[in-house]
Amino acid sequence: MSNLGNIRKALDLAAEKLAKADTFGAVSIMHAAIEQILAYLQKIDMNNHPDSDVTIRFQEDCGEGDEK
């Protein structure tokens, strides 16, 4: 899945969290999505990010998603 597809999934999940009144979960997911958007716009590879404190993982990163 593309970076933009992953961002869409994150925003959909944040909307689900908001619907369940899980504000902290929604804000955490939105923060990660914003990090991903900025990385995409700056053409930074989030798989090899220079700041090791930033880790964004999706199912396909863990071997449970679609293979390329």
PAPA-370552 format. One record per residue (C-alpha): residue number from 1; residue in three letters; x, y, z negated. Coordinates in pm, whole numbers. Each point is the difference from the previous one (the first is absolute). Example, Ala and Ser with C-alpha at 12.3 -4.5 7.8 and 13.67 -1.06 7.14 Angstrom:
2
<k 1	r ala	u 1230	v -450	w -780>
<k 2	r ser	u 137	v 344	w 66>
END
This chain:
68
<k 1	r met	u 0	v 0	w 0>
<k 2	r ser	u 122	v 350	w 76>
<k 3	r asn	u 89	v 265	w -257>
<k 4	r leu	u -318	v 189	w 83>
<k 5	r gly	u -204	v -316	w -38>
<k 6	r asn	u 151	v -57	w -344>
<k 7	r ile	u -78	v 360	w -97>
<k 8	r arg	u -362	v -53	w 111>
<k 9	r lys	u -19	v -316	w -213>
<k 10	r ala	u 138	v 190	w -300>
<k 11	r leu	u -252	v 280	w 39>
<k 12	r asp	u -285	v -251	w 34>
<k 13	r leu	u 116	v -171	w -319>
<k 14	r ala	u 19	v 339	w -177>
<k 15	r ala	u -361	v 68	w 106>
<k 16	r glu	u -104	v -336	w -149>
<k 17	r lys	u 178	v 90	w -326>
<k 18	r leu	u -182	v 334	w -12>
<k 19	r ala	u -334	v -172	w 57>
<k 20	r lys	u 74	v -214	w -307>
<k 21	r ala	u 99	v 309	w -205>
<k 22	r asp	u 366	v -115	w -11>
<k 23	r thr	u 146	v 348	w 34>
<k 24	r phe	u 352	v -95	w -110>
<k 25	r gly	u 15	v -288	w 250>
<k 26	r ala	u -133	v 219	w 280>
<k 27	r val	u 247	v 281	w -70>
<k 28	r ser	u 290	v -248	w -18>
<k 29	r ile	u -94	v -148	w 337>
<k 30	r met	u -50	v 344	w 155>
<k 31	r his	u 344	v 106	w -124>
<k 32	r ala	u 156	v -303	w 167>
<k 33	r ala	u -192	v 76	w 321>
<k 34	r ile	u 126	v 359	w -1>
<k 35	r glu	u 358	v -128	w -46>
<k 36	r gln	u -55	v -228	w 300>
<k 37	r ile	u -145	v 284	w 211>
<k 38	r leu	u 298	v 224	w -79>
<k 39	r ala	u 244	v -278	w 82>
<k 40	r tyr	u -179	v -62	w 330>
<k 41	r leu	u 11	v 370	w 92>
<k 42	r gln	u 367	v 25	w -99>
<k 43	r lys	u 77	v -325	w 188>
<k 44	r ile	u 137	v -164	w -314>
<k 45	r asp	u 2	v -379	w -8>
<k 46	r met	u -172	v -82	w -329>
<k 47	r asn	u 151	v -351	w 13>
<k 48	r asn	u 346	v 159	w -30>
<k 49	r his	u -80	v 319	w -192>
<k 50	r pro	u 305	v 182	w -143>
<k 51	r asp	u -183	v 59	w -331>
<k 52	r ser	u -18	v -345	w -157>
<k 53	r asp	u -271	v 117	w -243>
<k 54	r val	u -253	v 2	w 285>
<k 55	r thr	u -147	v -342	w 83>
<k 56	r ile	u -317	v -43	w 203>
<k 57	r arg	u -96	v -359	w 75>
<k 58	r phe	u -284	v -151	w 198>
<k 59	r gln	u -115	v -360	w 38>
<k 60	r glu	u 196	v -57	w 319>
<k 61	r asp	u 318	v 103	w -186>
<k 62	r cys	u -66	v -288	w -242>
<k 63	r gly	u -57	v -259	w 272>
<k 64	r glu	u -378	v -5	w -34>
<k 65	r gly	u -84	v 228	w 293>
<k 66	r asp	u 24	v -17	w 375>
<k 67	r glu	u 336	v -88	w 146>
<k 68	r lys	u 141	v 221	w 275>
END
